[in-house]
């Protein structure tokens, strides 16, 4: 990733904190889906 091309992110952004909260919940589902597709 080019660090220079990425615009600075406001870490107090509610969207980002929602995303960080949702990621651990989404990862198991994502892995399950990927395993199904891989079979």
Phi, psi and omega in degrees: 000137176276110182297329185289327184279344180279123179293148180300139182256135174278115186283353176266008179295128181298326179298319182293318180293324175299317181296315180297325180287326185278332185305310180300330180284327184278330186302314179300320178297318181297316180296322180296317180296316181297322180294321178297315181295327185286340183285000000 
